[in-house]
Amino acid sequence: MNGGDAARASLADERGKYAPRRIAQSARAVARRAARPSLGKSV
């Protein structure tokens, strides 16, 4: 396994660890946009 593969594997592990939080944040952002349609259109 070369350095690039190792880095990619650890990156995937980090992503797996933090994915739920990121999904929750994006869901909150989507909800906020849905609550204010005018803001959603400009983005």
PDB file of N, CA, C, O and CB in Angstrom:
ATOM      1  N   MET A   1       0.852  -1.198   0.000  1.00  0.00           N
ATOM      2  CA  MET A   1       0.000   0.000   0.000  1.00  0.00           C
ATOM      3  C   MET A   1       0.890   1.251   0.000  1.00  0.00           C
ATOM      4  O   MET A   1       1.737   1.408   0.879  1.00  0.00           O
ATOM      5  CB  MET A   1      -0.965   0.004   1.242  1.00  0.00           C
ATOM      6  N   ASN A   2       0.703   2.112  -0.957  1.00  0.00           N
ATOM      7  CA  ASN A   2       1.541   3.311  -0.982  1.00  0.00           C
ATOM      8  C   ASN A   2       0.919   4.418  -0.114  1.00  0.00           C
ATOM      9  O   ASN A   2      -0.189   4.267   0.402  1.00  0.00           O
ATOM     10  CB  ASN A   2       1.730   3.808  -2.441  1.00  0.00           C
ATOM     11  N   GLY A   3       1.647   5.525   0.035  1.00  0.00           N
ATOM     12  CA  GLY A   3       1.188   6.611   0.906  1.00  0.00           C
ATOM     13  C   GLY A   3      -0.170   7.153   0.505  1.00  0.00           C
ATOM     14  O   GLY A   3      -0.993   7.474   1.363  1.00  0.00           O
ATOM     15  N   GLY A   4      -0.411   7.257  -0.804  1.00  0.00           N
ATOM     16  CA  GLY A   4      -1.683   7.798  -1.274  1.00  0.00           C
ATOM     17  C   GLY A   4      -2.867   6.943  -0.841  1.00  0.00           C
ATOM     18  O   GLY A   4      -3.907   7.459  -0.430  1.00  0.00           O
ATOM     19  N   ASP A   5      -2.689   5.607  -0.940  1.00  0.00           N
ATOM     20  CA  ASP A   5      -3.769   4.699  -0.525  1.00  0.00           C
ATOM     21  C   ASP A   5      -4.040   4.819   0.972  1.00  0.00           C
ATOM     22  O   ASP A   5      -5.192   4.820   1.406  1.00  0.00           O
ATOM     23  CB  ASP A   5      -3.416   3.241  -0.880  1.00  0.00           C
ATOM     24  N   ALA A   6      -2.968   4.919   1.755  1.00  0.00           N
ATOM     25  CA  ALA A   6      -3.122   5.030   3.208  1.00  0.00           C
ATOM     26  C   ALA A   6      -3.858   6.325   3.558  1.00  0.00           C
ATOM     27  O   ALA A   6      -4.754   6.335   4.402  1.00  0.00           O
ATOM     28  CB  ALA A   6      -1.738   4.983   3.913  1.00  0.00           C
ATOM     29  N   ALA A   7      -3.467   7.403   2.902  1.00  0.00           N
ATOM     30  CA  ALA A   7      -4.109   8.697   3.161  1.00  0.00           C
ATOM     31  C   ALA A   7      -5.584   8.637   2.769  1.00  0.00           C
ATOM     32  O   ALA A   7      -6.447   9.171   3.465  1.00  0.00           O
ATOM     33  CB  ALA A   7      -3.391   9.833   2.386  1.00  0.00           C
ATOM     34  N   ARG A   8      -5.856   7.979   1.646  1.00  0.00           N
ATOM     35  CA  ARG A   8      -7.239   7.883   1.181  1.00  0.00           C
ATOM     36  C   ARG A   8      -8.074   7.061   2.166  1.00  0.00           C
ATOM     37  O   ARG A   8      -9.224   7.395   2.450  1.00  0.00           O
ATOM     38  CB  ARG A   8      -7.295   7.253  -0.232  1.00  0.00           C
ATOM     39  N   ALA A   9      -7.475   5.976   2.683  1.00  0.00           N
ATOM     40  CA  ALA A   9      -8.187   5.118   3.627  1.00  0.00           C
ATOM     41  C   ALA A   9      -8.504   5.882   4.908  1.00  0.00           C
ATOM     42  O   ALA A   9      -9.613   5.781   5.432  1.00  0.00           O
ATOM     43  CB  ALA A   9      -7.359   3.859   3.945  1.00  0.00           C
ATOM     44  N   SER A  10      -7.534   6.650   5.419  1.00  0.00           N
ATOM     45  CA  SER A  10      -7.766   7.398   6.656  1.00  0.00           C
ATOM     46  C   SER A  10      -8.770   8.521   6.410  1.00  0.00           C
ATOM     47  O   SER A  10      -9.568   8.850   7.288  1.00  0.00           O
ATOM     48  CB  SER A  10      -6.438   7.973   7.206  1.00  0.00           C
ATOM     49  N   LEU A  11      -8.729   9.105   5.218  1.00  0.00           N
ATOM     50  CA  LEU A  11      -9.696  10.150   4.867  1.00  0.00           C
ATOM     51  C   LEU A  11     -11.105   9.579   4.852  1.00  0.00           C
ATOM     52  O   LEU A  11     -12.038  10.192   5.371  1.00  0.00           O
ATOM     53  CB  LEU A  11      -9.357  10.774   3.496  1.00  0.00           C
ATOM     54  N   ALA A  12     -11.254   8.411   4.261  1.00  0.00           N
ATOM     55  CA  ALA A  12     -12.566   7.761   4.216  1.00  0.00           C
ATOM     56  C   ALA A  12     -13.053   7.460   5.625  1.00  0.00           C
ATOM     57  O   ALA A  12     -14.245   7.573   5.913  1.00  0.00           O
ATOM     58  CB  ALA A  12     -12.506   6.464   3.384  1.00  0.00           C
ATOM     59  N   ASP A  13     -12.128   7.074   6.509  1.00  0.00           N
ATOM     60  CA  ASP A  13     -12.486   6.789   7.905  1.00  0.00           C
ATOM     61  C   ASP A  13     -12.978   8.066   8.586  1.00  0.00           C
ATOM     62  O   ASP A  13     -13.989   8.049   9.289  1.00  0.00           O
ATOM     63  CB  ASP A  13     -11.271   6.195   8.677  1.00  0.00           C
ATOM     64  N   GLU A  14     -12.267   9.165   8.378  1.00  0.00           N
ATOM     65  CA  GLU A  14     -12.676  10.444   8.962  1.00  0.00           C
ATOM     66  C   GLU A  14     -14.050  10.845   8.436  1.00  0.00           C
ATOM     67  O   GLU A  14     -14.907  11.308   9.189  1.00  0.00           O
ATOM     68  CB  GLU A  14     -11.636  11.546   8.649  1.00  0.00           C
ATOM     69  N   ARG A  15     -14.245  10.662   7.137  1.00  0.00           N
ATOM     70  CA  ARG A  15     -15.520  11.019   6.522  1.00  0.00           C
ATOM     71  C   ARG A  15     -16.645  10.204   7.151  1.00  0.00           C
ATOM     72  O   ARG A  15     -17.725  10.724   7.429  1.00  0.00           O
ATOM     73  CB  ARG A  15     -15.474  10.792   4.993  1.00  0.00           C
ATOM     74  N   GLY A  16     -16.373   8.913   7.372  1.00  0.00           N
ATOM     75  CA  GLY A  16     -17.371   8.039   7.983  1.00  0.00           C
ATOM     76  C   GLY A  16     -17.719   8.487   9.392  1.00  0.00           C
ATOM     77  O   GLY A  16     -18.867   8.382   9.825  1.00  0.00           O
ATOM     78  N   LYS A  17     -16.713   8.987  10.103  1.00  0.00           N
ATOM     79  CA  LYS A  17     -16.927   9.434  11.475  1.00  0.00           C
ATOM     80  C   LYS A  17     -17.772  10.699  11.527  1.00  0.00           C
ATOM     81  O   LYS A  17     -18.647  10.842  12.381  1.00  0.00           O
ATOM     82  CB  LYS A  17     -15.593   9.673  12.163  1.00  0.00           C
ATOM     83  N   TYR A  18     -17.500  11.609  10.607  1.00  0.00           N
ATOM     84  CA  TYR A  18     -18.149  12.914  10.662  1.00  0.00           C
ATOM     85  C   TYR A  18     -19.351  13.073   9.738  1.00  0.00           C
ATOM     86  O   TYR A  18     -20.023  14.104   9.767  1.00  0.00           O
ATOM     87  CB  TYR A  18     -17.159  13.958  10.339  1.00  0.00           C
ATOM     88  N   ALA A  19     -19.626  12.068   8.925  1.00  0.00           N
ATOM     89  CA  ALA A  19     -20.733  12.168   7.976  1.00  0.00           C
ATOM     90  C   ALA A  19     -22.068  12.505   8.656  1.00  0.00           C
ATOM     91  O   ALA A  19     -22.768  13.400   8.183  1.00  0.00           O
ATOM     92  CB  ALA A  19     -20.867  10.868   7.209  1.00  0.00           C
ATOM     93  N   PRO A  20     -22.445  11.823   9.745  1.00  0.00           N
ATOM     94  CA  PRO A  20     -23.753  12.122  10.366  1.00  0.00           C
ATOM     95  C   PRO A  20     -23.899  13.591  10.742  1.00  0.00           C
ATOM     96  O   PRO A  20     -24.958  14.187  10.545  1.00  0.00           O
ATOM     97  CB  PRO A  20     -23.951  11.264  11.610  1.00  0.00           C
ATOM     98  N   ARG A  21     -22.821  14.176  11.289  1.00  0.00           N
ATOM     99  CA  ARG A  21     -22.877  15.581  11.681  1.00  0.00           C
ATOM    100  C   ARG A  21     -23.056  16.476  10.455  1.00  0.00           C
ATOM    101  O   ARG A  21     -23.827  17.435  10.475  1.00  0.00           O
ATOM    102  CB  ARG A  21     -21.603  15.976  12.449  1.00  0.00           C
ATOM    103  N   ARG A  22     -22.319  16.137   9.375  1.00  0.00           N
ATOM    104  CA  ARG A  22     -22.397  16.942   8.160  1.00  0.00           C
ATOM    105  C   ARG A  22     -23.800  16.841   7.562  1.00  0.00           C
ATOM    106  O   ARG A  22     -24.355  17.838   7.098  1.00  0.00           O
ATOM    107  CB  ARG A  22     -21.332  16.486   7.132  1.00  0.00           C
ATOM    108  N   ILE A  23     -24.371  15.633   7.575  1.00  0.00           N
ATOM    109  CA  ILE A  23     -25.719  15.429   7.040  1.00  0.00           C
ATOM    110  C   ILE A  23     -26.727  16.241   7.849  1.00  0.00           C
ATOM    111  O   ILE A  23     -27.636  16.857   7.292  1.00  0.00           O
ATOM    112  CB  ILE A  23     -26.096  13.923   7.057  1.00  0.00           C
ATOM    113  N   ALA A  24     -26.554  16.233   9.165  1.00  0.00           N
ATOM    114  CA  ALA A  24     -27.462  16.992  10.030  1.00  0.00           C
ATOM    115  C   ALA A  24     -27.359  18.488   9.731  1.00  0.00           C
ATOM    116  O   ALA A  24     -28.367  19.193   9.691  1.00  0.00           O
ATOM    117  CB  ALA A  24     -27.147  16.720  11.520  1.00  0.00           C
ATOM    118  N   GLN A  25     -26.130  18.963   9.521  1.00  0.00           N
ATOM    119  CA  GLN A  25     -25.937  20.382   9.215  1.00  0.00           C
ATOM    120  C   GLN A  25     -26.601  20.755   7.898  1.00  0.00           C
ATOM    121  O   GLN A  25     -27.281  21.778   7.814  1.00  0.00           O
ATOM    122  CB  GLN A  25     -24.448  20.720   9.164  1.00  0.00           C
ATOM    123  N   SER A  26     -26.407  19.930   6.862  1.00  0.00           N
ATOM    124  CA  SER A  26     -26.998  20.240   5.565  1.00  0.00           C
ATOM    125  C   SER A  26     -28.519  20.153   5.632  1.00  0.00           C
ATOM    126  O   SER A  26     -29.218  20.938   4.991  1.00  0.00           O
ATOM    127  CB  SER A  26     -26.458  19.289   4.487  1.00  0.00           C
ATOM    128  N   ALA A  27     -29.033  19.195   6.411  1.00  0.00           N
ATOM    129  CA  ALA A  27     -30.485  19.074   6.566  1.00  0.00           C
ATOM    130  C   ALA A  27     -31.048  20.324   7.228  1.00  0.00           C
ATOM    131  O   ALA A  27     -32.113  20.815   6.853  1.00  0.00           O
ATOM    132  CB  ALA A  27     -30.846  17.820   7.393  1.00  0.00           C
ATOM    133  N   ARG A  28     -30.314  20.834   8.224  1.00  0.00           N
ATOM    134  CA  ARG A  28     -30.743  22.054   8.903  1.00  0.00           C
ATOM    135  C   ARG A  28     -30.713  23.234   7.932  1.00  0.00           C
ATOM    136  O   ARG A  28     -31.611  24.076   7.943  1.00  0.00           O
ATOM    137  CB  ARG A  28     -29.845  22.340  10.130  1.00  0.00           C
ATOM    138  N   ALA A  29     -29.680  23.291   7.094  1.00  0.00           N
ATOM    139  CA  ALA A  29     -29.573  24.374   6.114  1.00  0.00           C
ATOM    140  C   ALA A  29     -30.722  24.308   5.110  1.00  0.00           C
ATOM    141  O   ALA A  29     -31.291  25.335   4.742  1.00  0.00           O
ATOM    142  CB  ALA A  29     -28.219  24.308   5.380  1.00  0.00           C
ATOM    143  N   VAL A  30     -31.056  23.101   4.673  1.00  0.00           N
ATOM    144  CA  VAL A  30     -32.164  22.923   3.730  1.00  0.00           C
ATOM    145  C   VAL A  30     -33.478  23.360   4.373  1.00  0.00           C
ATOM    146  O   VAL A  30     -34.304  24.016   3.738  1.00  0.00           O
ATOM    147  CB  VAL A  30     -32.257  21.448   3.265  1.00  0.00           C
ATOM    148  N   ALA A  31     -33.661  22.987   5.646  1.00  0.00           N
ATOM    149  CA  ALA A  31     -34.883  23.367   6.355  1.00  0.00           C
ATOM    150  C   ALA A  31     -34.978  24.886   6.470  1.00  0.00           C
ATOM    151  O   ALA A  31     -36.047  25.471   6.297  1.00  0.00           O
ATOM    152  CB  ALA A  31     -34.923  22.719   7.757  1.00  0.00           C
ATOM    153  N   ARG A  32     -33.844  25.509   6.765  1.00  0.00           N
ATOM    154  CA  ARG A  32     -33.818  26.966   6.895  1.00  0.00           C
ATOM    155  C   ARG A  32     -34.172  27.619   5.556  1.00  0.00           C
ATOM    156  O   ARG A  32     -34.897  28.613   5.508  1.00  0.00           O
ATOM    157  CB  ARG A  32     -32.426  27.447   7.382  1.00  0.00           C
ATOM    158  N   ARG A  33     -33.642  27.039   4.467  1.00  0.00           N
ATOM    159  CA  ARG A  33     -33.920  27.578   3.140  1.00  0.00           C
ATOM    160  C   ARG A  33     -35.401  27.400   2.797  1.00  0.00           C
ATOM    161  O   ARG A  33     -36.029  28.286   2.217  1.00  0.00           O
ATOM    162  CB  ARG A  33     -33.031  26.891   2.078  1.00  0.00           C
ATOM    163  N   ALA A  34     -35.944  26.241   3.167  1.00  0.00           N
ATOM    164  CA  ALA A  34     -37.357  25.961   2.880  1.00  0.00           C
ATOM    165  C   ALA A  34     -38.260  26.906   3.668  1.00  0.00           C
ATOM    166  O   ALA A  34     -39.332  27.290   3.199  1.00  0.00           O
ATOM    167  CB  ALA A  34     -37.700  24.491   3.218  1.00  0.00           C
ATOM    168  N   ALA A  35     -37.816  27.280   4.873  1.00  0.00           N
ATOM    169  CA  ALA A  35     -38.616  28.176   5.714  1.00  0.00           C
ATOM    170  C   ALA A  35     -38.663  29.579   5.105  1.00  0.00           C
ATOM    171  O   ALA A  35     -39.628  30.319   5.303  1.00  0.00           O
ATOM    172  CB  ALA A  35     -38.039  28.233   7.150  1.00  0.00           C
ATOM    173  N   ARG A  36     -37.602  29.939   4.357  1.00  0.00           N
ATOM    174  CA  ARG A  36     -37.566  31.264   3.734  1.00  0.00           C
ATOM    175  C   ARG A  36     -37.377  31.090   2.224  1.00  0.00           C
ATOM    176  O   ARG A  36     -36.244  31.141   1.744  1.00  0.00           O
ATOM    177  CB  ARG A  36     -36.420  32.147   4.346  1.00  0.00           C
ATOM    178  N   PRO A  37     -38.451  30.889   1.472  1.00  0.00           N
ATOM    179  CA  PRO A  37     -38.360  30.598   0.033  1.00  0.00           C
ATOM    180  C   PRO A  37     -37.581  31.649  -0.756  1.00  0.00           C
ATOM    181  O   PRO A  37     -36.862  31.306  -1.694  1.00  0.00           O
ATOM    182  CB  PRO A  37     -39.744  30.475  -0.545  1.00  0.00           C
ATOM    183  N   SER A  38     -37.715  32.909  -0.393  1.00  0.00           N
ATOM    184  CA  SER A  38     -37.022  33.961  -1.141  1.00  0.00           C
ATOM    185  C   SER A  38     -35.507  33.790  -1.033  1.00  0.00           C
ATOM    186  O   SER A  38     -34.772  34.032  -1.991  1.00  0.00           O
ATOM    187  CB  SER A  38     -37.439  35.356  -0.626  1.00  0.00           C
ATOM    188  N   LEU A  39     -35.057  33.371   0.143  1.00  0.00           N
ATOM    189  CA  LEU A  39     -33.629  33.119   0.340  1.00  0.00           C
ATOM    190  C   LEU A  39     -33.196  31.913  -0.491  1.00  0.00           C
ATOM    191  O   LEU A  39     -32.128  31.936  -1.101  1.00  0.00           O
ATOM    192  CB  LEU A  39     -33.313  32.887   1.841  1.00  0.00           C
ATOM    193  N   GLY A  40     -34.014  30.864  -0.520  1.00  0.00           N
ATOM    194  CA  GLY A  40     -33.691  29.664  -1.267  1.00  0.00           C
ATOM    195  C   GLY A  40     -33.517  29.932  -2.755  1.00  0.00           C
ATOM    196  O   GLY A  40     -32.658  29.339  -3.407  1.00  0.00           O
ATOM    197  N   LYS A  41     -34.347  30.841  -3.289  1.00  0.00           N
ATOM    198  CA  LYS A  41     -34.246  31.138  -4.720  1.00  0.00           C
ATOM    199  C   LYS A  41     -32.950  31.859  -5.061  1.00  0.00           C
ATOM    200  O   LYS A  41     -32.379  31.629  -6.127  1.00  0.00           O
ATOM    201  CB  LYS A  41     -35.431  31.978  -5.165  1.00  0.00           C
ATOM    202  N   SER A  42     -32.481  32.725  -4.176  1.00  0.00           N
ATOM    203  CA  SER A  42     -31.272  33.496  -4.474  1.00  0.00           C
ATOM    204  C   SER A  42     -30.013  32.639  -4.389  1.00  0.00           C
ATOM    205  O   SER A  42     -28.995  32.970  -4.998  1.00  0.00           O
ATOM    206  CB  SER A  42     -31.155  34.675  -3.520  1.00  0.00           C
ATOM    207  N   VAL A  43     -30.076  31.542  -3.638  1.00  0.00           N
ATOM    208  CA  VAL A  43     -28.890  30.692  -3.483  1.00  0.00           C
ATOM    209  C   VAL A  43     -28.752  29.760  -4.683  1.00  0.00           C
ATOM    210  O   VAL A  43     -27.814  28.965  -4.743  1.00  0.00           O
ATOM    211  CB  VAL A  43     -28.968  29.871  -2.168  1.00  0.00           C
TER     212      VAL A  43
END
